[in-house]
């Protein structure tokens, strides 16, 4: 099954799993989804993830909950879409909720958070917000 926007599909699967209070979610594997998962884990939005490379390749994401039914991820928003790409230069890298959230950008050096982009003085395509 092909998807026009695989990142939006990933975010929707995570959102749906959170709404029904699942502990984990399975997502088809791709390089960009793997990199996004690494950033989510590093920044503390998910507990862990593992990759199964056996056909069909999948990522298993363990969602992180603060209490019994309160997920760490309060919101996910896809910014760049196939019909409208959103780019940010060094001076206009977005801040999500005044620094409480996270913007993930695709740069020439790979995927980075907004803070890493500011630190490295590099701009790129704004993929998504998470808070």
C-alpha positions as CSV (number, residue, x, y, z in Angstrom):
1,X,0.0,0.0,0.0
2,X,1.5,3.3,-1.0
3,X,1.0,6.5,0.9
4,X,1.3,10.0,-0.5
5,X,2.6,11.3,2.8
6,X,4.2,8.6,5.0
7,X,5.1,11.0,7.8
8,X,1.5,12.1,8.1
9,X,0.5,8.4,8.2
10,X,3.0,7.9,11.1
11,X,1.7,10.8,13.1
12,X,-1.9,9.7,12.6
13,X,-1.1,6.2,13.8
14,X,0.5,7.6,16.9
15,X,-2.4,10.0,17.5
16,X,-5.0,7.2,17.1
17,X,-3.0,4.9,19.5
18,X,-2.9,7.6,22.1
19,X,-6.7,8.2,21.8
20,X,-7.4,4.6,22.6
21,X,-4.7,4.5,25.3
22,X,-2.6,1.8,23.6
23,X,0.9,1.1,25.0
24,X,2.5,0.7,21.6
25,X,2.0,1.3,17.9
26,X,3.3,-0.4,14.8
27,X,4.4,1.6,11.8
28,X,5.8,0.6,8.4
29,X,9.6,1.2,8.3
30,X,11.4,3.9,6.3
31,X,14.6,5.8,6.9
32,X,12.8,9.1,7.8
33,X,10.4,7.4,10.2
34,X,13.3,5.7,11.9
35,X,15.1,9.1,12.3
36,X,11.9,10.7,13.6
37,X,11.6,7.9,16.1
38,X,15.2,8.4,17.3
39,X,14.5,12.1,17.9
40,X,11.2,11.3,19.8
41,X,13.1,8.8,22.0
42,X,16.1,11.2,22.6
43,X,13.7,14.0,23.5
44,X,11.6,11.9,25.9
45,X,8.4,11.7,23.9
46,X,8.4,7.9,23.6
47,X,9.7,5.1,25.9
48,X,11.5,3.1,23.3
49,X,11.3,1.8,19.8
50,X,12.5,-1.3,17.9
51,X,12.9,-2.2,14.3
52,X,11.9,-5.5,12.7
53,X,13.5,-5.8,9.3
54,X,11.8,-9.0,8.3
55,X,9.3,-8.4,5.4
56,X,7.3,-6.2,5.8
57,X,9.7,-4.1,7.8
58,X,8.1,-2.3,10.8
59,X,8.9,0.0,13.7
60,X,7.4,-0.8,17.0
61,X,7.0,2.3,19.2
62,X,6.4,2.1,22.9
63,X,4.3,5.1,24.0
64,X,5.2,6.9,27.2
65,X,2.5,7.8,29.8
66,X,2.9,10.2,32.7
67,X,0.0,8.7,34.6
68,X,-2.5,5.9,33.8
69,X,-4.2,7.7,31.0
70,X,-2.1,10.8,30.3
71,X,0.3,10.5,27.5
72,X,3.5,12.5,27.3
73,X,2.6,13.5,23.7
74,X,-0.2,16.1,23.9
75,X,-0.2,17.0,20.2
76,X,1.4,16.2,16.8
77,X,1.1,18.5,13.8
78,X,2.4,17.9,10.3
79,X,3.7,21.2,8.8
80,X,5.1,20.5,5.4
81,X,2.7,18.7,3.1
82,X,3.2,17.2,-0.4
83,X,1.4,20.2,-1.9
84,X,3.0,22.9,0.3
85,X,6.5,22.6,1.5
86,X,7.4,24.9,4.4
87,X,11.1,26.0,4.7
88,X,12.7,28.0,7.5
89,X,16.0,29.9,7.2
90,X,18.3,30.4,10.2
91,X,16.5,33.5,11.5
92,X,13.0,32.0,11.2
93,X,13.2,28.6,12.8
94,X,9.9,28.0,14.6
95,X,9.5,27.7,18.4
96,X,6.6,25.4,19.5
97,X,4.6,26.6,22.5
98,X,7.3,29.1,23.5
99,X,10.0,26.3,23.7
100,X,7.8,23.7,25.5
101,X,7.3,21.8,22.2
102,X,9.6,20.6,19.5
103,X,9.9,21.4,15.8
104,X,11.6,18.7,13.6
105,X,13.4,20.0,10.4
106,X,14.9,18.2,7.5
107,X,18.3,19.8,6.8
108,X,21.3,19.1,4.6
109,X,22.9,17.5,7.7
110,X,19.9,15.2,8.3
111,X,16.9,15.5,10.6
112,X,17.3,18.0,13.5
113,X,15.2,19.6,16.2
114,X,14.7,23.4,16.0
115,X,17.1,23.9,18.9
116,X,19.9,21.9,17.1
117,X,19.3,23.9,13.9
118,X,19.7,27.2,15.8
119,X,22.8,25.9,17.5
120,X,24.4,24.7,14.2
121,X,23.1,27.8,12.3
122,X,21.3,25.8,9.6
123,X,17.8,26.0,8.1
124,X,15.6,23.4,6.4
125,X,12.2,22.1,5.7
126,X,9.9,22.1,8.7
127,X,8.4,18.6,8.9
128,X,6.4,18.5,12.1
129,X,5.6,19.9,15.6
130,X,5.3,17.8,18.7
131,X,4.3,19.0,22.2
